[in-house]
C-alpha cells in the first residue's frame, strides 16, 4: 500500500528521496518526494502491526525527519 503524505513546504529541505522519514513513530523510506508531498510504501506486515492501519485520508500524522538531514541543514544555515 502506498501512502501520500502532505507537509508544510518549510520542511521540504529535510525530506530527501529514498531517505528516512518517521511517521507516528514508524521509520519508513520516502520516495516520490515533492516540495510539499512524499510517498511511503507500507508492506502488509507493517500495516497490520502498527497504528497506520487506522489512518484515514486527511488525518494528521507526527513526522520526524532524518537526523543527518537536520545536521546538514543546520550546518548550511550557520555557514551562509
N, C-alpha and C positions, 0 to 999 in steps of 0.2 A: 504494500500500500504506500502511496506517496502522499505526504502532507505538504501543502504550500503554506508557508508562514510569512505574514506581512509584518514589517517592523518599521519604526521611525528611521528616516534616512540618516539621522545623525549617527546611527550605529553601523552604517554601511562600511566604514573603514575597518571594522572589527570582524567582518564576515568575509571569509575567503573560500573560493571554490575548492572543494574536497578538504576543507578544514573542519575542525571540531566545533560543534555547537551543542550546547546543553539546553534541552527543553524540559522544564519541570523536573530537573534533576537527572535526566536521561541523556547520556552522551551519544551524539549522533554525528553523522557526516553530512555537511551541507553540499548541495550541488545546485546547478542552475541558478546561481547567485546573481541577483539583480540589485539595483540601487535600494529598493525597499522591500525585497521579496527573496525568499530562498525556498528550496525544496529539501526534504529529507525522505529517504526510503525507510519504511518500517517493515521488518520481517515479521512473519506471523508469531514467532516466539516472543519477540519484544512487545508486540501489540497485546498479546494475551497476558503477559506477566507484568505489565506496567499500567499506570493510570491513563496512558494515551488512548486506550480503547474507549474511555469516557468522554473524550473531546468531541465537540461538535463545531461546525463551521462558525466562525466569528467569536469563539470563546478565547479569552486571553490565556497566554502561557508565560511562564517565567523563562527568560532567556539569559544564559550565561555564555560569555564569549571566551574563546581560546586565550589562555594566559600569554602565550608567545606574541600573539597579535596585539594584545594590550601593551606589552613591553615595547614592541616596535613602534606603535603609535605614540606612546609617551616619549620615547627617545627622540622621535622625529619632531614632536612638539617642542621639546626642550632645546633642540639644536637648529631651529629655523626661526 
